């Protein structure tokens, strides 16, 4: 539309930075056609409204785009307010926010009411709209409309709602039958273009027009004539077949931009020129693509369709152009829909193999990147040989292996590249050994293979040390040191002196002090000094702090006092070279992937990380992580390790599975635009709600609604919203907060809707924020207050009325009954009193008898339960006491079953010499669930450990869900009740019973468990004493044998022997005393067991 409207926006556009033939010809576009939802592929008009929506007029429908989908408006013969015609030529917005649409007639769209209105045509009324094809609509400074039509130039006064039509006549001095364009200049002047040769300036005082004859050539070529203004006040006038004239209306000077060498690609210009700076304009042509004209140099550069490039301009036939608020260029084509050049999206330039372009990068994964001392850039590929990259042209020259030629490459899989002192390239290959390649002659001068000294034919990295020797890492062969001067190779395999910590070495990196850091695939990092060999190693250890996060190390980069380590699965590690402390950064800290393939540090100290899920920019000072993906120009989301390089000019190269990514870190811009967030639709039970319909909570569009009142039948509702940033709409983020329900903001990523179901009646505030695709959040949040009304029968008024009605009815009934019952009451009262006294006496007697009987039965039952149970467990203990595990399983199984519980476990304390105590689960029955996985419990840990520590019983009637699960043929059920009973013998805790039940457990059964625990403690103490005695006897026997074995030696040294004999005698006496004590303890225990049995 009008250029002044966009002038301030477009000053900082891409072309102001990239105003040269190379940049514009390599510009990338996204495309929208009918396949993406556009109503038709002939795009006549493009416009962005004040809310941020993009409007697209086609030859078959009007489209409203929010970044996610297109909403289409068409002419409907049954709807008098639909578009006058589906062929849309013009779109504009007035100061009231109305969107005006020009077709074969005139409409406006009211966004407040989401309503399309058609202007009535009346050719007989001078103050009405006469109809005709509308080519252009321009609001002026007073918000009046100037409308260029096929039936004259129309002026519409919005205050009076009257039209005035200017036609060709002597009074107006206006000529032309068809009017195509109206321009409002920076000085609020109106210029008009018609099918006559001059353009016309409106004189508001005389209500007439002044002709400006600007043409130098192409007279009568005036179809679709258009006018645009640059920042200097020059007018750019184009038309079909008329080229472009640059006209200065003040000086009355004119310049023709014509077809020719370094000229316009074609003279068909059907859309307004777009100025983008004081010296440059974009000219859209019908057949010649985009022509960028530099006024200062007089040179043209071009952006055209290239059938071989999917990201080139969609077509060279351009019918319309528009800049949006973020500086994206929208281009409407004939037959090809839309092309969008996005200022902030394609941040990176990537190169892919194209079989139709010989100069494209060779096929295969990019496995190595290197810049030699002469500035030449070399790319190694997996199967594609060696390519030289020319960044100024974006082309490649590829060298491949030639069978039978000893001077050609020995392998087409180039994995690593380095340079020797003579400027030759050292090429490491897979299965082809090491080649010395002359970049001038393009020939291999020498090849090293295993038979000539290498430890393996798979060369993964080549690094020069401080003494001028080359360290060569191999896949499976350890590493080699190549002494170039002496022409010797020394092999170092794992296990040898000065070897690395693995034979699979992915890279060798020279540290700041000359140490060589080895990155391995499964053994972490080992550091070797060229002088002294192995120095240190870094590995992962989950049981220790300050270790690296993964042993699969893909890359190491040094920057200042830090070593940055990229791992596969462990994220990014930072090793402080002074303190050896290690910090780890993962997806929990903002990374998009924990598999870091490559690291480069730019000149500002920012880290660029390639991964298996795109690329990241990490600022170690601020901690901010910015992520990028394939949609922003990366070669793909998967990158390869050892495939990154920082060039001499600071630019960077990263290689991956699909090609090569090339960029200047200082030029990777972040869109500063805070995108407007809008509410798109309001739905109830997934059905859109019509504005103003019966029962509808909307009386205007949801985007203009601040207060929403809904009834209880509409409580299941959905709010749809959009962030109107078009760079990468799928990366726009949202967060919302429903006050009254949510406690904090809810991050929902790129999901653009929220649904609430059955919210309680009340008042809520829905708050919404959005970000653009670069993570810049809009601080101007949107809010809607939502009030949900209760059903009529739950309103306060109804409840009060119902209560009053019930009270009145009860009062009336009571009064009526009181009168009737008064006499009866007096007659019966005496009899009732007498009879009641007798009945009460008998009832009390009967109740007392029943309670006594029940009490005796319960007591008898409990005594029988205790007696039978203790006898049963005495037999069970006696039968299984020799094997503690067997005894534990038998006791817990029988005890759980006997008391009617469902699951149980028996923990026995193991006490170690160092004082540590661990409760081991020695027996269990039907035991499953969260707690079942703990076979060992520490004192104080959980309910079991707590009961053991405090030697107190615990009864829990509300076990957590899933804490203990009871399994049966009918399924699994979580136990609710639990008994935790310590096993204590003479104040010494020896273990714990843990029993779970689906039903509550009576007190007498809990008491029975306590007695069983006491008996079991005695048995356990005896068995442990027996075991201790056995160990003591074995120890005594062993020491006696040792004394006998040393008698001969003791005879040879009498003084030493006598001292030893005295010591052994004392030990033997002490052991004898201890044995007697143990035997006495066993005797006491047996007597106690007999008394309990």
Buried (B, 14 or more C-beta within 10 A) or exposed (E): BBBBBBBEBBBBBBBBEBBEEEBBBBBBBBBBBEEEBBBBBBBBBBBBBEBBBBBBBBBBBBBBBBBBBBBBBBBEEEEEEBBBBBBBBBBBBBEEBBBBBBBBBBBBBBBBBBBBBBBEBEEEEEEBBBBBBBBBBBBBEEEBBBBBBBBBBBBBBBEEEBBBBBBBEEEBBBBBEBBBBBBBBEEEBBBBBBBBBBBBBBBEEEEBBBBBEBBEEBEEBBBBBBBBBBBEBBBBBBBBBBBBBBBBBEEEEBBBBBEEEEBBBBBBBBBBBBBBBEBBBBBBBBBBBBBBBBBEEEBBBBBBBBEEBEBBBBBBBBBBBBBBBBBBBBBBBBEBBBBBBBBBBBBBBBBBBBEEBEEBBBBBBBBBBBBBEEEBBBBBBBBBBBBBBEBEEBBBEBBBBEEEEEEBBBBBBBBBBBBBEEEBBBBBBBBBBBBBBBBEEBBBEEBBBBEEBBBBBBBBBBBBBEEEBBBBBBBBBBBBBBEBEEEEBEBBBBEEEBBBBBBBBBBBBBBEEEBBBBBBBEBBBBBBBBEEEBEEBBBBEEEEEEBBBBBBBBBBBBBEEBBBBBBBBBBBBBBEBEEEEBBBBBEEEBBBBBBBBBBBBBEEEBBBBBBBBBBBBBEBEEEEBBBBBBBBBBBBBBBBBBBBBBBEEEBBBBBBBBBBBBBBBEEBEBBEBBBBBBBBBBBBEEEBBEBEEEEBBBEBBBBBBEEBEBBBEBBBBBBBBBBBBBBBBEBBBBBBBBBEEEEEEEEEEBEBBBEBEEBEBEEBEBBBBBBBBBBBBBEEBBEBBBBBBBEEEEEEEEEEEEEEEEEEEEEEEEEEEEEEEEEEEEEEEEEEEEEEEEEEEEEEEEEEEEEEEEEEEEEEEBEEBBEEBBEBBBEBBEEBBEEBEBBBBBBBBBBBEBBEBBBBBBBBBEEEEEEEBBBBBBBBBBBBBBBBEBEEBBBEBBBBBBBBBEEEBBBBEEBEEEBBBBBEEEEEEBBBBBBBBBBBBEEEBBBBBBBBBBEEBBEBBBBBBBBBBBBBBBBBBBBBBBEBBEEBEEEBEEEEEEBEEEEEEBEEEEEEBEEBEEEBEEEBEEBEEBBEEBEEBBEEBEEBBEEBB
